[in-house]
Amino acid sequence: MNVLTYLIPVSLILGGIGLVAFVFTVRSRQYEDPEGAAQRILSDDYDDRPKS
């Protein structure tokens, strides 16, 4: 039972870190257009190389 006094706060802290990371990615618009990225991978017209 003594182990639970350590495990419960550690799990709450890790869950909080995960929640903060998720909120950060949502606010920085990481999930804005998931279908567009999938279509760009399949398209031959998209060229990611820098123009010289």
C-alpha distance matrix in Angstrom:
0.0 3.8 5.4 5.5 7.4 9.7 10.1 11.1 13.8 15.0 15.6 17.3 19.5 20.5 21.4 23.4 25.2 26.1 27.4 29.4 30.9 31.8 33.5 35.3 36.7 37.9 39.6 41.3 42.7 41.2 41.4 44.9 46.9 45.1 48.1 50.5 48.6 48.7 52.4 53.2 51.8 54.1 57.1 59.8 61.1 58.0 58.6 55.9 58.1 59.5 63.1 65.5
3.8 0.0 3.8 5.4 5.7 7.5 9.2 10.7 12.5 13.6 15.1 16.8 18.2 19.5 21.0 22.6 24.1 25.5 27.0 28.6 30.0 31.4 33.0 34.5 36.1 37.5 39.0 40.5 42.2 40.8 41.3 44.8 47.0 45.2 48.4 50.6 48.6 48.9 52.6 53.2 51.8 54.3 57.2 59.8 60.9 57.8 58.1 55.2 57.2 58.4 62.1 64.3
5.4 3.8 0.0 3.8 5.4 5.5 6.2 8.7 10.7 10.9 12.2 14.5 15.8 16.6 18.2 20.2 21.4 22.5 24.3 26.1 27.2 28.6 30.4 31.8 33.2 34.7 36.4 37.7 39.3 37.7 38.3 41.8 43.8 42.0 45.2 47.3 45.2 45.4 49.2 49.7 48.2 50.8 53.7 56.2 57.4 54.3 54.5 51.7 53.7 55.0 58.7 60.9
5.5 5.4 3.8 0.0 3.8 5.2 4.9 5.8 8.5 9.6 10.2 11.9 14.0 15.0 16.0 17.9 19.7 20.7 22.0 24.0 25.4 26.5 28.1 29.9 31.3 32.5 34.2 35.8 37.3 35.9 36.2 39.7 41.8 40.1 43.2 45.5 43.7 43.9 47.6 48.3 47.0 49.5 52.4 55.1 56.2 53.1 53.6 50.8 53.0 54.3 57.9 60.3
7.4 5.7 5.4 3.8 0.0 3.8 5.9 6.0 7.1 9.1 10.7 11.6 13.1 15.0 16.2 17.4 19.2 20.8 22.0 23.4 25.2 26.6 27.9 29.4 31.3 32.6 33.8 35.5 37.3 36.2 36.8 40.1 42.5 41.1 44.4 46.4 44.6 45.2 48.9 49.3 48.2 50.9 53.6 56.3 57.2 53.9 54.3 51.4 53.5 54.6 58.2 60.4
9.7 7.5 5.5 5.2 3.8 0.0 3.8 5.7 5.9 6.3 8.7 10.4 11.0 12.5 14.4 15.7 16.9 18.6 20.3 21.5 22.9 24.6 26.2 27.3 29.1 30.7 32.0 33.4 35.3 33.9 34.8 38.1 40.5 39.0 42.3 44.2 42.2 42.8 46.5 46.8 45.6 48.4 51.1 53.6 54.5 51.2 51.4 48.4 50.4 51.4 55.0 57.2
10.1 9.2 6.2 4.9 5.9 3.8 0.0 3.8 5.7 5.1 6.0 8.6 9.9 10.5 12.0 14.1 15.3 16.4 18.1 19.9 21.0 22.4 24.2 25.6 27.0 28.5 30.2 31.6 33.2 31.6 32.2 35.7 37.8 36.1 39.4 41.4 39.4 39.9 43.6 44.0 42.8 45.4 48.2 50.8 51.8 48.6 49.0 46.2 48.3 49.5 53.2 55.5
11.1 10.7 8.7 5.8 6.0 5.7 3.8 0.0 3.8 5.5 5.2 6.2 8.7 10.0 10.5 12.3 14.3 15.4 16.4 18.3 20.0 21.0 22.5 24.3 25.9 27.0 28.5 30.3 31.8 30.6 31.0 34.3 36.7 35.2 38.5 40.6 38.9 39.5 43.1 43.7 42.7 45.3 48.0 50.8 51.6 48.5 49.1 46.3 48.7 49.8 53.4 55.8
13.8 12.5 10.7 8.5 7.1 5.9 5.7 3.8 0.0 3.8 5.4 5.0 6.1 8.6 9.8 10.4 12.3 14.2 15.1 16.4 18.3 19.9 20.9 22.4 24.4 25.7 26.8 28.5 30.4 29.5 30.2 33.4 36.0 34.8 38.3 40.1 38.4 39.3 42.9 43.2 42.4 45.2 47.7 50.4 51.0 47.7 48.1 45.2 47.4 48.3 51.8 54.2
15.0 13.6 10.9 9.6 9.1 6.3 5.1 5.5 3.8 0.0 3.8 5.5 5.1 6.2 8.5 9.8 10.6 12.4 14.2 15.4 16.6 18.4 20.0 21.1 22.8 24.5 25.8 27.1 29.0 27.6 28.6 31.9 34.3 32.9 36.4 38.1 36.1 37.0 40.6 40.8 39.8 42.7 45.2 47.7 48.5 45.2 45.4 42.5 44.5 45.5 49.1 51.4
15.6 15.1 12.2 10.2 10.7 8.7 6.0 5.2 5.4 3.8 0.0 3.8 5.4 5.1 6.0 8.5 9.8 10.5 12.2 14.2 15.3 16.4 18.3 19.9 21.2 22.5 24.3 25.7 27.2 25.8 26.3 29.7 32.0 30.4 33.8 35.8 33.9 34.5 38.2 38.7 37.7 40.4 43.0 45.7 46.5 43.4 43.9 41.1 43.5 44.6 48.2 50.7
17.3 16.8 14.5 11.9 11.6 10.4 8.6 6.2 5.0 5.5 3.8 0.0 3.8 5.5 5.1 6.1 8.6 9.8 10.4 12.2 14.2 15.2 16.4 18.2 20.0 21.0 22.4 24.2 25.9 24.9 25.5 28.6 31.2 30.1 33.5 35.4 33.9 34.8 38.3 38.8 38.1 40.9 43.3 46.1 46.7 43.5 44.1 41.4 43.8 44.8 48.2 50.8
19.5 18.2 15.8 14.0 13.1 11.0 9.9 8.7 6.1 5.1 5.4 3.8 0.0 3.8 5.4 5.0 6.2 8.7 9.8 10.5 12.3 14.2 15.3 16.4 18.5 20.0 21.1 22.5 24.6 23.6 24.7 27.8 30.5 29.6 33.1 34.7 33.0 34.2 37.7 37.8 37.1 40.1 42.4 45.0 45.4 42.1 42.5 39.5 41.7 42.5 45.9 48.3
20.5 19.5 16.6 15.0 15.0 12.5 10.5 10.0 8.6 6.2 5.1 5.5 3.8 0.0 3.8 5.4 5.1 6.2 8.6 9.9 10.6 12.4 14.3 15.3 16.7 18.5 20.0 21.1 22.9 21.5 22.4 25.8 28.2 26.9 30.4 32.0 30.1 31.1 34.7 34.8 34.0 36.9 39.3 41.9 42.5 39.2 39.6 36.7 38.9 39.9 43.4 45.9
21.4 21.0 18.2 16.0 16.2 14.4 12.0 10.5 9.8 8.5 6.0 5.1 5.4 3.8 0.0 3.8 5.4 5.0 6.2 8.6 9.8 10.5 12.3 14.2 15.4 16.6 18.4 20.0 21.3 20.1 20.6 23.9 26.3 25.1 28.5 30.4 28.8 29.7 33.2 33.7 33.1 35.9 38.3 41.1 41.6 38.5 39.2 36.5 39.1 40.1 43.6 46.2
23.4 22.6 20.2 17.9 17.4 15.7 14.1 12.3 10.4 9.8 8.5 6.1 5.0 5.4 3.8 0.0 3.8 5.4 5.0 6.1 8.5 9.8 10.5 12.2 14.3 15.3 16.4 18.3 20.1 19.5 20.3 23.3 26.1 25.4 29.0 30.6 29.1 30.5 33.8 34.1 33.8 36.7 38.8 41.6 41.9 38.6 39.2 36.4 38.9 39.6 43.0 45.6
25.2 24.1 21.4 19.7 19.2 16.9 15.3 14.3 12.3 10.6 9.8 8.6 6.2 5.1 5.4 3.8 0.0 3.8 5.4 5.1 6.1 8.6 10.0 10.5 12.4 14.3 15.4 16.5 18.6 17.6 19.0 22.0 24.8 24.0 27.7 28.9 27.2 28.7 32.1 32.0 31.6 34.7 36.7 39.3 39.5 36.1 36.5 33.5 35.8 36.5 39.9 42.4
26.1 25.5 22.5 20.7 20.8 18.6 16.4 15.4 14.2 12.4 10.5 9.8 8.7 6.2 5.0 5.4 3.8 0.0 3.8 5.5 5.1 6.2 8.7 9.8 10.7 12.4 14.3 15.4 16.8 15.4 16.2 19.6 22.0 20.9 24.5 26.1 24.3 25.5 29.0 29.2 28.7 31.6 33.9 36.6 37.0 33.7 34.4 31.6 34.2 35.2 38.5 41.2
27.4 27.0 24.3 22.0 22.0 20.3 18.1 16.4 15.1 14.2 12.2 10.4 9.8 8.6 6.2 5.0 5.4 3.8 0.0 3.8 5.4 5.1 6.2 8.5 10.0 10.6 12.3 14.2 15.6 14.9 15.4 18.4 21.2 20.6 24.2 25.7 24.5 25.9 29.2 29.6 29.5 32.4 34.4 37.3 37.4 34.2 35.1 32.6 35.3 36.1 39.3 42.2
29.4 28.6 26.1 24.0 23.4 21.5 19.9 18.3 16.4 15.4 14.2 12.2 10.5 9.9 8.6 6.1 5.1 5.5 3.8 0.0 3.8 5.4 5.2 6.1 8.7 9.9 10.5 12.2 14.4 14.1 15.5 18.1 21.2 21.1 24.8 25.9 24.6 26.5 29.6 29.5 29.7 32.8 34.4 37.2 37.0 33.7 34.3 31.5 34.0 34.5 37.7 40.3
30.9 30.0 27.2 25.4 25.2 22.9 21.0 20.0 18.3 16.6 15.3 14.2 12.3 10.6 9.8 8.5 6.1 5.1 5.4 3.8 0.0 3.8 5.5 5.1 6.3 8.7 10.0 10.6 12.6 11.5 13.2 16.1 18.9 18.4 22.2 23.2 21.5 23.4 26.6 26.3 26.3 29.5 31.2 33.8 33.8 30.4 30.9 28.1 30.6 31.2 34.5 37.2
31.8 31.4 28.6 26.5 26.6 24.6 22.4 21.0 19.9 18.4 16.4 15.2 14.2 12.4 10.5 9.8 8.6 6.2 5.1 5.4 3.8 0.0 3.8 5.4 5.2 6.3 8.7 10.0 10.8 9.8 10.6 13.6 16.4 15.9 19.5 20.9 19.6 21.2 24.4 24.6 24.8 27.7 29.5 32.4 32.4 29.2 30.2 27.7 30.5 31.4 34.5 37.5
33.5 33.0 30.4 28.1 27.9 26.2 24.2 22.5 20.9 20.0 18.3 16.4 15.3 14.3 12.3 10.5 10.0 8.7 6.2 5.2 5.5 3.8 0.0 3.8 5.5 5.1 6.1 8.6 10.0 10.3 11.2 13.4 16.7 17.1 20.7 21.7 21.0 23.0 25.8 26.0 26.6 29.5 30.9 33.9 33.5 30.3 31.3 28.8 31.7 32.2 35.1 38.1
35.3 34.5 31.8 29.9 29.4 27.3 25.6 24.3 22.4 21.1 19.9 18.2 16.4 15.3 14.2 12.2 10.5 9.8 8.5 6.1 5.1 5.4 3.8 0.0 3.8 5.5 5.2 6.1 8.7 9.0 11.1 13.1 16.4 17.0 20.7 21.1 20.0 22.5 25.2 24.8 25.4 28.6 29.8 32.5 31.9 28.5 29.2 26.5 29.0 29.3 32.3 35.0
36.7 36.1 33.2 31.3 31.3 29.1 27.0 25.9 24.4 22.8 21.2 20.0 18.5 16.7 15.4 14.3 12.4 10.7 10.0 8.7 6.3 5.2 5.5 3.8 0.0 3.8 5.5 5.1 6.3 5.5 7.6 10.1 13.1 13.3 17.1 17.5 16.3 18.7 21.4 21.1 21.7 24.9 26.2 28.9 28.5 25.1 26.0 23.4 26.2 26.8 29.8 32.8
37.9 37.5 34.7 32.5 32.6 30.7 28.5 27.0 25.7 24.5 22.5 21.0 20.0 18.5 16.6 15.3 14.3 12.4 10.6 9.9 8.7 6.3 5.1 5.5 3.8 0.0 3.8 5.5 5.2 6.0 6.5 8.3 11.8 12.5 16.1 16.9 16.4 18.7 21.2 21.4 22.4 25.2 26.4 29.4 28.8 25.7 27.0 24.8 27.9 28.5 31.2 34.4
39.6 39.0 36.4 34.2 33.8 32.0 30.2 28.5 26.8 25.8 24.3 22.4 21.1 20.0 18.4 16.4 15.4 14.3 12.3 10.5 10.0 8.7 6.1 5.2 5.5 3.8 0.0 3.8 5.3 7.7 9.2 9.8 13.5 15.1 18.5 18.6 18.4 21.1 23.3 23.0 24.4 27.4 28.1 30.9 29.9 26.7 27.8 25.5 28.3 28.4 31.0 34.0
41.3 40.5 37.7 35.8 35.5 33.4 31.6 30.3 28.5 27.1 25.7 24.2 22.5 21.1 20.0 18.3 16.5 15.4 14.2 12.2 10.6 10.0 8.6 6.1 5.1 5.5 3.8 0.0 3.8 5.7 8.5 9.0 12.3 13.9 17.3 16.9 16.2 19.3 21.3 20.6 21.9 25.1 25.7 28.2 27.1 23.8 24.5 22.0 24.7 24.7 27.4 30.3
42.7 42.2 39.3 37.3 37.3 35.3 33.2 31.8 30.4 29.0 27.2 25.9 24.6 22.9 21.3 20.1 18.6 16.8 15.6 14.4 12.6 10.8 10.0 8.7 6.3 5.2 5.3 3.8 0.0 3.8 5.4 5.2 8.6 10.5 13.8 13.5 13.3 16.3 18.1 17.8 19.4 22.3 22.8 25.6 24.6 21.5 22.8 20.7 23.8 24.2 26.6 29.8
41.2 40.8 37.7 35.9 36.2 33.9 31.6 30.6 29.5 27.6 25.8 24.9 23.6 21.5 20.1 19.5 17.6 15.4 14.9 14.1 11.5 9.8 10.3 9.0 5.5 6.0 7.7 5.7 3.8 0.0 3.8 5.7 8.0 8.6 12.2 12.2 11.1 13.8 16.3 15.9 16.9 19.9 21.0 23.7 23.2 20.0 21.1 18.9 22.1 22.9 25.7 28.9
41.4 41.3 38.3 36.2 36.8 34.8 32.2 31.0 30.2 28.6 26.3 25.5 24.7 22.4 20.6 20.3 19.0 16.2 15.4 15.5 13.2 10.6 11.2 11.1 7.6 6.5 9.2 8.5 5.4 3.8 0.0 3.8 5.8 6.0 9.6 10.6 10.2 12.3 14.7 15.2 16.3 18.9 20.1 23.3 22.9 20.1 21.9 20.3 23.7 24.9 27.5 30.9
44.9 44.8 41.8 39.7 40.1 38.1 35.7 34.3 33.4 31.9 29.7 28.6 27.8 25.8 23.9 23.3 22.0 19.6 18.4 18.1 16.1 13.6 13.4 13.1 10.1 8.3 9.8 9.0 5.2 5.7 3.8 0.0 3.8 6.4 9.1 9.2 10.0 12.5 14.0 14.5 16.4 18.7 19.3 22.5 21.6 18.9 21.0 19.7 23.2 24.1 26.3 29.8
46.9 47.0 43.8 41.8 42.5 40.5 37.8 36.7 36.0 34.3 32.0 31.2 30.5 28.2 26.3 26.1 24.8 22.0 21.2 21.2 18.9 16.4 16.7 16.4 13.1 11.8 13.5 12.3 8.6 8.0 5.8 3.8 0.0 3.8 5.6 5.4 6.8 9.1 10.3 11.1 13.2 15.2 15.7 19.0 18.3 16.0 18.4 17.6 21.3 22.7 24.7 28.4
45.1 45.2 42.0 40.1 41.1 39.0 36.1 35.2 34.8 32.9 30.4 30.1 29.6 26.9 25.1 25.4 24.0 20.9 20.6 21.1 18.4 15.9 17.1 17.0 13.3 12.5 15.1 13.9 10.5 8.6 6.0 6.4 3.8 0.0 3.8 5.5 5.5 6.6 9.0 10.3 11.3 13.3 14.7 18.2 18.3 15.9 18.4 17.6 21.3 23.2 25.5 29.2
48.1 48.4 45.2 43.2 44.4 42.3 39.4 38.5 38.3 36.4 33.8 33.5 33.1 30.4 28.5 29.0 27.7 24.5 24.2 24.8 22.2 19.5 20.7 20.7 17.1 16.1 18.5 17.3 13.8 12.2 9.6 9.1 5.6 3.8 0.0 3.8 5.5 5.1 6.3 8.7 10.2 11.1 12.4 16.1 16.3 14.7 17.6 17.6 21.4 23.6 25.5 29.3
50.5 50.6 47.3 45.5 46.4 44.2 41.4 40.6 40.1 38.1 35.8 35.4 34.7 32.0 30.4 30.6 28.9 26.1 25.7 25.9 23.2 20.9 21.7 21.1 17.5 16.9 18.6 16.9 13.5 12.2 10.6 9.2 5.4 5.5 3.8 0.0 3.8 5.4 5.1 6.2 8.8 10.1 10.4 13.8 13.3 11.5 14.5 14.6 18.4 20.3 22.0 25.8
48.6 48.6 45.2 43.7 44.6 42.2 39.4 38.9 38.4 36.1 33.9 33.9 33.0 30.1 28.8 29.1 27.2 24.3 24.5 24.6 21.5 19.6 21.0 20.0 16.3 16.4 18.4 16.2 13.3 11.1 10.2 10.0 6.8 5.5 5.5 3.8 0.0 3.8 5.4 5.1 6.4 9.0 10.0 13.1 13.2 10.6 13.0 12.4 16.2 18.4 20.6 24.3
48.7 48.9 45.4 43.9 45.2 42.8 39.9 39.5 39.3 37.0 34.5 34.8 34.2 31.1 29.7 30.5 28.7 25.5 25.9 26.5 23.4 21.2 23.0 22.5 18.7 18.7 21.1 19.3 16.3 13.8 12.3 12.5 9.1 6.6 5.1 5.4 3.8 0.0 3.8 5.5 5.4 6.8 9.0 12.4 13.5 11.7 14.3 14.3 18.0 20.7 22.8 26.5
52.4 52.6 49.2 47.6 48.9 46.5 43.6 43.1 42.9 40.6 38.2 38.3 37.7 34.7 33.2 33.8 32.1 29.0 29.2 29.6 26.6 24.4 25.8 25.2 21.4 21.2 23.3 21.3 18.1 16.3 14.7 14.0 10.3 9.0 6.3 5.1 5.4 3.8 0.0 3.8 5.4 5.3 6.2 9.9 10.6 9.6 12.8 13.8 17.4 20.1 21.7 25.4
53.2 53.2 49.7 48.3 49.3 46.8 44.0 43.7 43.2 40.8 38.7 38.8 37.8 34.8 33.7 34.1 32.0 29.2 29.6 29.5 26.3 24.6 26.0 24.8 21.1 21.4 23.0 20.6 17.8 15.9 15.2 14.5 11.1 10.3 8.7 6.2 5.1 5.5 3.8 0.0 3.8 5.4 5.1 8.1 8.2 6.2 9.2 10.0 13.6 16.2 17.9 21.6
51.8 51.8 48.2 47.0 48.2 45.6 42.8 42.7 42.4 39.8 37.7 38.1 37.1 34.0 33.1 33.8 31.6 28.7 29.5 29.7 26.3 24.8 26.6 25.4 21.7 22.4 24.4 21.9 19.4 16.9 16.3 16.4 13.2 11.3 10.2 8.8 6.4 5.4 5.4 3.8 0.0 3.8 5.7 8.1 9.7 7.8 9.8 10.3 13.6 16.8 18.9 22.3
54.1 54.3 50.8 49.5 50.9 48.4 45.4 45.3 45.2 42.7 40.4 40.9 40.1 36.9 35.9 36.7 34.7 31.6 32.4 32.8 29.5 27.7 29.5 28.6 24.9 25.2 27.4 25.1 22.3 19.9 18.9 18.7 15.2 13.3 11.1 10.1 9.0 6.8 5.3 5.4 3.8 0.0 3.8 6.6 9.1 8.7 11.3 12.8 15.9 19.1 20.7 24.1
57.1 57.2 53.7 52.4 53.6 51.1 48.2 48.0 47.7 45.2 43.0 43.3 42.4 39.3 38.3 38.8 36.7 33.9 34.4 34.4 31.2 29.5 30.9 29.8 26.2 26.4 28.1 25.7 22.8 21.0 20.1 19.3 15.7 14.7 12.4 10.4 10.0 9.0 6.2 5.1 5.7 3.8 0.0 3.8 5.4 6.0 9.1 11.5 14.4 17.3 18.4 21.8
59.8 59.8 56.2 55.1 56.3 53.6 50.8 50.8 50.4 47.7 45.7 46.1 45.0 41.9 41.1 41.6 39.3 36.6 37.3 37.2 33.8 32.4 33.9 32.5 28.9 29.4 30.9 28.2 25.6 23.7 23.3 22.5 19.0 18.2 16.1 13.8 13.1 12.4 9.9 8.1 8.1 6.6 3.8 0.0 3.8 5.6 7.6 10.8 12.8 15.9 16.4 19.6
61.1 60.9 57.4 56.2 57.2 54.5 51.8 51.6 51.0 48.5 46.5 46.7 45.4 42.5 41.6 41.9 39.5 37.0 37.4 37.0 33.8 32.4 33.5 31.9 28.5 28.8 29.9 27.1 24.6 23.2 22.9 21.6 18.3 18.3 16.3 13.3 13.2 13.5 10.6 8.2 9.7 9.1 5.4 3.8 0.0 3.8 6.3 9.8 11.9 14.2 14.3 17.6
58.0 57.8 54.3 53.1 53.9 51.2 48.6 48.5 47.7 45.2 43.4 43.5 42.1 39.2 38.5 38.6 36.1 33.7 34.2 33.7 30.4 29.2 30.3 28.5 25.1 25.7 26.7 23.8 21.5 20.0 20.1 18.9 16.0 15.9 14.7 11.5 10.6 11.7 9.6 6.2 7.8 8.7 6.0 5.6 3.8 0.0 3.8 6.5 9.3 11.7 12.6 16.2
58.6 58.1 54.5 53.6 54.3 51.4 49.0 49.1 48.1 45.4 43.9 44.1 42.5 39.6 39.2 39.2 36.5 34.4 35.1 34.3 30.9 30.2 31.3 29.2 26.0 27.0 27.8 24.5 22.8 21.1 21.9 21.0 18.4 18.4 17.6 14.5 13.0 14.3 12.8 9.2 9.8 11.3 9.1 7.6 6.3 3.8 0.0 3.8 5.7 8.3 9.4 12.9
55.9 55.2 51.7 50.8 51.4 48.4 46.2 46.3 45.2 42.5 41.1 41.4 39.5 36.7 36.5 36.4 33.5 31.6 32.6 31.5 28.1 27.7 28.8 26.5 23.4 24.8 25.5 22.0 20.7 18.9 20.3 19.7 17.6 17.6 17.6 14.6 12.4 14.3 13.8 10.0 10.3 12.8 11.5 10.8 9.8 6.5 3.8 0.0 3.8 6.5 9.0 12.3
58.1 57.2 53.7 53.0 53.5 50.4 48.3 48.7 47.4 44.5 43.5 43.8 41.7 38.9 39.1 38.9 35.8 34.2 35.3 34.0 30.6 30.5 31.7 29.0 26.2 27.9 28.3 24.7 23.8 22.1 23.7 23.2 21.3 21.3 21.4 18.4 16.2 18.0 17.4 13.6 13.6 15.9 14.4 12.8 11.9 9.3 5.7 3.8 0.0 3.8 6.4 9.2
59.5 58.4 55.0 54.3 54.6 51.4 49.5 49.8 48.3 45.5 44.6 44.8 42.5 39.9 40.1 39.6 36.5 35.2 36.1 34.5 31.2 31.4 32.2 29.3 26.8 28.5 28.4 24.7 24.2 22.9 24.9 24.1 22.7 23.2 23.6 20.3 18.4 20.7 20.1 16.2 16.8 19.1 17.3 15.9 14.2 11.7 8.3 6.5 3.8 0.0 3.8 6.4
63.1 62.1 58.7 57.9 58.2 55.0 53.2 53.4 51.8 49.1 48.2 48.2 45.9 43.4 43.6 43.0 39.9 38.5 39.3 37.7 34.5 34.5 35.1 32.3 29.8 31.2 31.0 27.4 26.6 25.7 27.5 26.3 24.7 25.5 25.5 22.0 20.6 22.8 21.7 17.9 18.9 20.7 18.4 16.4 14.3 12.6 9.4 9.0 6.4 3.8 0.0 3.8
65.5 64.3 60.9 60.3 60.4 57.2 55.5 55.8 54.2 51.4 50.7 50.8 48.3 45.9 46.2 45.6 42.4 41.2 42.2 40.3 37.2 37.5 38.1 35.0 32.8 34.4 34.0 30.3 29.8 28.9 30.9 29.8 28.4 29.2 29.3 25.8 24.3 26.5 25.4 21.6 22.3 24.1 21.8 19.6 17.6 16.2 12.9 12.3 9.2 6.4 3.8 0.0
